Amino acid sequence: QLHLVESGGGLVQPGGSLRLSCAVSVFALETYTIAWFRQAPGEEREGVSCISGSRSTTNYADSVKDRFTISRDNAKKTVFLQMNSLKPEDTANYYCAADPGIVVGGSCLDLQYSSWGQGTQVTVSS
């Protein structure tokens, strides 16, 4: 398993922005698909966004499309989630996950991720 460390969470007002980072201890980040998930208290874990290792294909949950952007910097071994126009319903603990699996058709959010970080809390409130 890989070691993943999330950062960048915090308290933000509705309509604000945050950028989450996921630092991955890996030799070659480009060989891994990375995803962001979130889980609010009492709720099921939800896939937010993912980016494939091979072609950097991205997928997004409908609830965050056009507001969130995932990107990766392979040299820095870091994946980012830029979150704009945040809403109170975006409040959750955000986790990043990694897997060397290859997605053939479908969404990379459906991949079974083998390595997980500890999470970073995002709270959207006035």
C-alpha positions in Angstrom: 0.0 0.0 0.0 1.0 3.6 -0.6 1.1 6.4 1.9 -1.2 9.3 1.0 -1.5 12.5 2.9 -4.3 15.0 2.3 -4.1 18.7 3.2 -5.9 22.0 2.5 -9.2 21.4 4.3 -10.7 24.0 6.5 -13.7 26.3 7.1 -15.0 28.4 4.2 -18.1 30.4 3.6 -20.7 29.4 1.0 -19.5 30.4 -2.4 -15.9 30.3 -1.4 -13.0 28.1 -2.7 -10.5 25.6 -1.3 -7.7 23.6 -2.9 -7.1 20.1 -1.5 -3.8 18.4 -2.0 -2.9 14.7 -1.9 0.8 13.9 -1.6 1.5 10.3 -2.6 4.6 8.3 -1.6 5.2 6.5 -4.8 8.0 6.2 -7.4 5.9 7.0 -10.4 2.6 8.8 -9.7 1.7 8.5 -13.4 1.2 4.8 -13.0 -1.6 5.3 -10.6 -5.2 6.4 -10.8 -6.1 8.8 -8.0 -9.5 9.7 -6.7 -11.2 11.9 -4.2 -14.0 10.6 -2.0 -16.0 12.4 0.7 -18.1 11.3 3.6 -20.3 13.4 5.8 -21.5 12.2 9.2 -24.3 9.7 8.9 -23.9 9.5 5.1 -22.3 6.9 2.8 -19.0 7.6 1.2 -19.3 9.4 -2.1 -16.9 9.4 -5.0 -16.2 13.0 -6.0 -13.6 12.9 -8.8 -10.8 10.9 -10.2 -7.9 11.1 -12.6 -6.5 8.2 -14.4 -2.8 7.5 -14.5 -2.2 6.8 -18.1 -4.0 9.5 -20.0 -5.2 11.7 -17.0 -8.8 11.1 -18.0 -11.0 12.7 -15.4 -14.5 11.9 -14.0 -16.7 13.9 -11.7 -19.8 13.2 -9.6 -22.8 15.1 -11.0 -23.0 17.1 -7.7 -19.6 18.7 -8.3 -19.4 19.0 -12.1 -18.4 22.5 -13.2 -17.4 23.5 -9.7 -14.5 21.1 -8.9 -11.4 20.4 -10.9 -9.0 17.6 -10.4 -5.4 17.8 -11.6 -2.1 16.1 -11.0 1.6 17.1 -10.8 3.5 13.9 -11.4 6.9 15.6 -10.7 5.6 16.7 -7.3 3.7 13.4 -6.8 0.7 15.4 -5.8 -2.9 15.4 -6.9 -5.1 18.5 -6.4 -8.8 19.1 -6.1 -9.8 22.7 -6.7 -13.2 23.3 -5.2 -15.1 26.5 -6.2 -18.6 27.8 -5.5 -18.7 25.6 -2.4 -22.0 24.8 -0.8 -23.0 23.7 2.7 -23.7 20.3 1.3 -20.1 19.9 0.3 -19.2 19.7 4.0 -17.5 16.3 4.6 -14.3 14.6 5.3 -12.4 14.3 2.0 -10.2 11.4 1.3 -7.8 10.6 -1.5 -7.3 7.1 -2.8 -4.9 5.5 -5.2 -4.8 2.3 -7.3 -2.6 1.0 -10.1 -5.6 -0.4 -11.8 -6.5 0.5 -15.3 -10.0 1.7 -16.1 -11.4 0.2 -19.3 -14.7 2.0 -20.1 -16.8 3.4 -17.3 -15.7 5.8 -14.6 -12.5 5.7 -12.6 -14.7 6.3 -9.6 -15.8 2.7 -9.9 -12.3 1.4 -9.4 -11.6 -0.6 -6.2 -8.9 1.6 -4.6 -6.3 -0.2 -2.6 -4.6 2.7 -0.7 -6.3 5.5 1.2 -5.3 8.6 3.1 -6.6 9.7 6.5 -8.7 12.6 5.2 -9.0 16.3 5.6 -12.2 18.1 6.9 -14.0 20.6 4.7 -16.7 22.7 6.4 -18.8 25.1 4.4 -20.7 27.4 6.7 -21.5 31.0 7.2 
